[in-house]
Amino acid sequence: MPAQKNQTLFKSRNFINLCVISVVWLLVSACVFSTGKENVKVDSNSRTNLQTNAANVSGTSPSFEKSNKKEDKGDFIVEHLEVKDARFNDLDQKIKKEKLLEKAADDLNKALILPNNIFLRSKDCGEPNAEFDSKTESVTVCYELMEHFANLYKSDGMKPEDADKKMFDAVRFAFLHEVGHALIYNYDLPIAGNEEDAADRCSSYINIEELGDAGVNAVLAAADAFRIESKQKSATKRDLADEHLLQEQRFYNSLCMIYGADAEKYEYFVTDGYLPKERAARCPVEYQRTVESWKNLLQPWRKN
């Protein structure tokens, strides 16, 4: 699902490949390293006024960050677990040899304050999955999930090489979704709504704001996966009761985040019929609120 109009939105795009390793590294390093930079898309007058008022009262420079500084009691730590399925041995060995998870953990530790240790893992899980486990304090992306995404795109008519490329983008979205859960849990963040939706929006926020076109492609790839899965399976009672939104809803929410970030650039979402105009009209404000919420929630936990 490319981001340019002259390419069809839903056009289809060796699974064990060194590129996958690059994805795992990009996913982790993208999380919060650059969230401290100024975001010209979002009006931050409220926070600026708060800092200015504080400075006027104290007679010193703004101390918003200092007044909320947290104590650093943990680190991101890499755990390499034994691979059970031999078909993933090559991928596992490459990840270890390149020490990409270790490099990612090092950069995360430079960027974020943690109340306790959080473990980073990539492994075979016996099922397609990505998860944050609060009991073991771990963020895991399963090799089976990578395989699932590639097969999903192929089932929609995409060429194998395109499907594998698009899988990399979708995994990035999934990984950052789980990082969102880890931050919500460990920072005890107030989430006024569905946490699964909040984690989706966290991933969209980081991808779109910090990774540019590559990040937009990740959100589009996830949206395409939601669309394909919704076509292949009708919603059941269990799906309706699940904490996750329906795949159709996740599809439209993902498009709304992208459109809200730049309505002019992605106007074709509406004109080509992918995003209803009634929803599109609300997306810019919806996106701005998402960005401001995550910036403010993470601010006390940034080291710099």
C-alpha positions as CSV (number, residue, x, y, z in Angstrom):
1,M,0.0,0.0,0.0
2,P,2.3,2.8,-1.2
3,A,1.9,6.4,-0.2
4,Q,1.8,8.1,-3.6
5,K,-1.3,8.5,-5.7
6,N,0.1,7.2,-8.9
7,Q,0.5,3.8,-7.3
8,T,-2.7,1.9,-6.4
9,L,-3.3,2.1,-2.6
10,F,-4.0,-1.6,-2.2
11,K,-1.5,-2.9,-4.8
12,S,0.3,-6.0,-3.7
13,R,4.3,-5.6,-2.8
14,N,13.1,-15.2,1.1
15,F,11.7,-14.4,4.2
16,I,14.9,-15.2,6.2
17,N,17.0,-12.3,5.1
18,L,19.4,-9.9,6.6
19,C,16.9,-7.1,5.9
20,V,14.7,-8.5,8.6
21,I,17.4,-7.8,11.1
22,S,17.6,-4.2,10.0
23,V,13.9,-4.0,10.6
24,V,14.2,-5.1,14.3
25,W,16.9,-2.5,14.8
26,L,14.9,0.2,13.2
27,L,11.8,-0.6,15.1
28,V,13.5,-0.3,18.5
29,S,15.6,2.7,17.7
30,A,12.7,4.6,16.3
31,C,10.7,4.5,19.5
32,V,11.6,7.6,21.4
33,F,15.1,8.7,20.4
34,S,14.0,11.7,18.4
35,T,10.7,12.6,20.1
36,G,12.4,15.5,21.8
37,K,12.8,17.4,18.5
38,E,10.4,20.2,17.7
39,N,7.3,19.1,15.8
40,V,6.3,21.9,13.4
41,K,3.0,20.2,12.5
42,V,1.4,20.4,16.0
43,D,0.5,23.5,17.9
44,S,2.3,23.4,21.2
45,N,1.2,26.8,22.6
46,S,-0.3,25.2,25.7
47,R,3.0,23.7,26.9
48,T,4.9,26.8,25.8
49,N,2.6,29.0,27.9
50,L,2.9,26.7,30.9
51,Q,6.7,26.9,30.7
52,T,6.7,30.7,30.2
53,N,4.4,31.2,33.2
54,A,6.6,29.0,35.4
55,A,9.7,31.0,34.3
56,N,8.0,34.3,35.1
57,V,7.1,33.2,38.6
58,S,10.5,31.8,39.5
59,G,12.5,34.4,37.6
60,T,14.5,31.5,36.0
61,S,14.4,29.5,32.8
62,P,11.5,27.1,32.3
63,S,11.9,24.0,34.4
64,F,9.0,21.9,33.2
65,E,11.1,18.8,32.5
66,K,13.2,19.1,35.7
67,S,10.1,19.3,37.9
68,N,8.8,16.1,36.5
69,K,12.1,14.2,36.3
70,K,11.8,10.5,37.2
71,E,14.3,8.3,38.9
72,D,16.1,5.9,36.5
73,K,16.0,2.4,38.0
74,G,16.2,0.1,35.0
75,D,17.6,-0.6,31.5
76,F,16.5,-2.2,28.2
77,I,18.2,-5.6,28.2
78,V,18.6,-8.1,25.3
79,E,17.8,-11.7,25.9
80,H,18.7,-14.4,23.2
81,L,16.6,-17.4,23.7
82,E,17.1,-20.9,22.2
83,V,15.4,-21.3,18.8
84,K,13.0,-24.3,18.7
85,D,12.2,-24.3,15.0
86,A,15.2,-25.0,12.8
87,R,13.9,-22.9,9.9
88,F,14.6,-19.8,11.9
89,N,18.2,-20.7,12.9
90,D,19.7,-18.5,10.1
91,L,17.8,-15.4,11.2
92,D,18.6,-16.0,14.8
93,Q,22.3,-16.3,14.2
94,K,22.5,-13.2,12.1
95,I,20.8,-11.2,14.8
96,K,23.3,-12.4,17.4
97,K,26.3,-11.9,15.1
98,E,25.4,-8.3,14.2
99,K,24.5,-7.4,17.8
100,L,21.7,-5.3,16.5
101,L,19.4,-5.8,19.5
102,E,22.3,-4.8,21.8
103,K,22.9,-1.6,19.9
104,A,19.2,-0.8,20.0
105,A,19.0,-1.4,23.8
106,D,22.0,0.9,24.2
107,D,20.4,3.7,22.4
108,L,17.1,3.2,24.2
109,N,18.9,3.4,27.5
110,K,20.4,6.7,26.5
111,A,17.0,8.1,25.6
112,L,14.6,6.9,28.3
113,I,14.3,6.7,32.0
114,L,12.9,3.3,33.2
115,P,11.4,2.3,36.6
116,N,12.7,-1.3,36.0
117,N,14.4,-3.5,33.4
118,I,12.6,-4.3,30.1
119,F,13.8,-7.2,28.0
120,L,13.9,-7.1,24.2
121,R,13.5,-10.4,22.3
122,S,13.0,-11.8,18.8
123,K,12.3,-15.5,18.7
124,D,10.1,-18.3,17.4
125,C,6.9,-18.5,19.5
126,G,5.0,-21.3,17.9
127,E,2.4,-18.8,16.5
128,P,2.3,-15.5,14.7
129,N,2.5,-12.9,17.4
130,A,4.1,-9.8,18.9
131,E,3.6,-9.0,22.5
132,F,4.5,-7.1,25.6
133,D,4.4,-9.5,28.7
134,S,4.1,-7.5,31.9
135,K,5.0,-10.6,34.0
136,T,8.4,-11.0,32.3
137,E,8.7,-7.3,31.4
138,S,9.6,-8.2,27.8
139,V,8.8,-7.0,24.3
140,T,8.9,-9.8,21.8
141,V,8.4,-10.0,18.0
142,C,8.0,-13.6,16.8
143,Y,9.5,-14.9,13.6
144,E,6.2,-16.5,12.8
145,L,4.6,-13.0,12.6
146,M,7.0,-12.0,10.0
147,E,6.2,-15.1,8.0
148,H,2.4,-14.4,8.5
149,F,2.6,-10.9,7.1
150,A,4.5,-12.1,4.0
151,N,2.0,-14.9,3.4
152,L,-0.9,-12.5,3.9
153,Y,0.3,-10.1,1.2
154,K,1.0,-13.0,-1.2
155,S,-2.6,-14.3,-0.7
156,D,-3.8,-10.9,-1.9
157,G,-1.9,-11.4,-5.2
158,M,1.3,-9.7,-4.3
159,K,4.6,-10.9,-5.8
160,P,6.8,-12.7,-3.3
161,E,9.6,-10.1,-3.4
162,D,7.1,-7.3,-2.9
163,A,5.3,-9.2,-0.1
164,D,8.6,-9.7,1.8
165,K,9.5,-6.0,1.4
166,K,6.1,-4.9,2.7
167,M,6.3,-7.4,5.6
168,F,9.3,-5.4,6.9
169,D,7.1,-2.3,7.2
170,A,4.2,-4.2,8.9
171,V,6.5,-5.7,11.5
172,R,7.8,-2.2,12.4
173,F,4.2,-1.1,13.1
174,A,3.6,-4.2,15.2
175,F,6.8,-3.8,17.2
176,L,6.1,-0.2,18.0
177,H,2.5,-1.2,19.0
178,E,4.0,-3.5,21.7
179,V,6.5,-0.8,22.8
180,G,3.5,1.4,23.3
181,H,2.0,-1.2,25.7
182,A,5.3,-1.5,27.5
183,L,5.4,2.3,28.0
184,I,1.8,2.5,29.2
185,Y,2.4,-0.3,31.7
186,N,5.8,0.8,33.1
187,Y,5.1,4.5,33.2
188,D,1.6,4.0,34.5
189,L,0.3,6.3,31.8
190,P,-3.3,7.5,32.0
191,I,-5.1,6.1,28.9
192,A,-8.7,7.5,28.6
193,G,-10.0,4.8,26.3
194,N,-9.1,1.4,24.8
195,E,-5.5,0.5,25.4
196,E,-5.1,-1.5,22.2
197,D,-6.3,1.6,20.2
198,A,-3.9,3.7,22.2
199,A,-1.0,1.4,21.3
200,D,-2.0,1.5,17.7
201,R,-1.9,5.3,17.8
202,C,1.4,5.3,19.6
203,S,2.9,3.3,16.8
204,S,1.3,5.6,14.2
205,Y,2.5,8.7,16.0
206,I,6.1,7.5,16.2
207,N,6.1,6.2,12.6
208,I,4.6,9.2,11.0
209,E,6.3,11.9,13.1
210,E,9.8,10.4,13.4
211,L,10.4,8.2,10.4
212,G,8.9,10.2,7.6
213,D,8.0,8.3,4.4
214,A,9.4,5.1,5.8
215,G,7.1,5.4,8.8
216,V,4.1,6.2,6.7
217,N,4.8,3.1,4.7
218,A,4.8,1.1,7.9
219,V,1.3,2.4,8.9
220,L,0.0,1.8,5.3
221,A,1.4,-1.8,5.4
222,A,-0.4,-2.5,8.7
223,A,-3.6,-1.0,7.3
224,D,-3.3,-3.2,4.3
225,A,-2.9,-6.2,6.5
226,F,-6.0,-5.2,8.5
227,R,-7.9,-4.9,5.2
228,I,-6.9,-8.3,3.9
229,E,-7.6,-10.1,7.2
230,S,-11.0,-8.5,7.3
231,K,-11.8,-9.8,3.9
232,Q,-10.6,-13.3,4.7
233,K,-12.6,-13.7,7.9
234,S,-16.0,-12.4,9.0
235,A,-16.2,-10.9,12.5
236,T,-17.4,-13.4,15.1
237,K,-18.9,-12.9,18.6
238,R,-15.4,-13.4,20.0
239,D,-14.0,-10.8,17.7
240,L,-16.7,-8.3,18.8
241,A,-15.9,-8.9,22.4
242,D,-12.1,-8.7,22.0
243,E,-10.2,-5.8,23.4
244,H,-8.8,-5.1,20.0
245,L,-10.8,-3.1,17.5
246,L,-12.2,-4.9,14.5
247,Q,-9.7,-5.1,11.7
248,E,-11.9,-2.9,9.5
249,Q,-11.8,-0.2,12.3
250,R,-8.0,-0.5,12.6
251,F,-7.7,0.0,8.9
252,Y,-9.7,3.2,8.8
253,N,-8.0,4.5,12.0
254,S,-4.6,4.0,10.4
255,L,-5.6,5.9,7.2
256,C,-7.1,8.6,9.4
257,M,-3.7,9.1,11.2
258,I,-1.9,9.5,7.9
259,Y,-4.5,11.8,6.4
260,G,-4.6,13.9,9.6
261,A,-0.9,14.4,9.5
262,D,-1.0,15.9,5.9
263,A,-4.5,16.2,4.5
264,E,-3.3,17.9,1.3
265,K,-0.7,15.2,0.5
266,Y,-3.1,12.4,1.2
267,E,-6.3,13.9,-0.2
268,Y,-6.5,11.0,-2.6
269,F,-7.5,8.8,0.3
270,V,-10.8,10.7,0.1
271,T,-11.1,11.3,-3.6
272,D,-10.3,7.7,-4.5
273,G,-12.8,6.4,-1.9
274,Y,-10.5,4.8,0.6
275,L,-11.5,7.1,3.6
276,P,-15.0,8.4,4.0
277,K,-15.1,12.2,3.8
278,E,-17.2,12.4,7.0
279,R,-14.4,10.7,8.9
280,A,-11.6,12.5,7.0
281,A,-13.0,15.9,8.1
282,R,-12.2,15.0,11.7
283,C,-8.8,13.4,11.1
284,P,-6.6,16.5,11.4
285,V,-7.8,17.3,14.9
286,E,-7.8,13.6,15.8
287,Y,-4.2,13.3,14.8
288,Q,-3.1,16.5,16.5
289,R,-4.6,15.4,19.8
290,T,-2.8,12.0,19.4
291,V,0.5,13.7,18.9
292,E,0.1,16.2,21.7
293,S,-1.0,13.4,24.1
294,W,2.0,11.2,23.5
295,K,4.5,14.0,23.6
296,N,3.2,15.2,26.9
297,L,2.9,11.7,28.4
298,L,6.5,10.7,27.5
299,Q,8.1,14.1,28.4
300,P,8.8,13.3,32.1
301,W,10.6,10.0,31.0
302,R,13.0,11.4,28.5
303,K,16.6,11.8,29.6
304,N,17.3,14.6,27.3
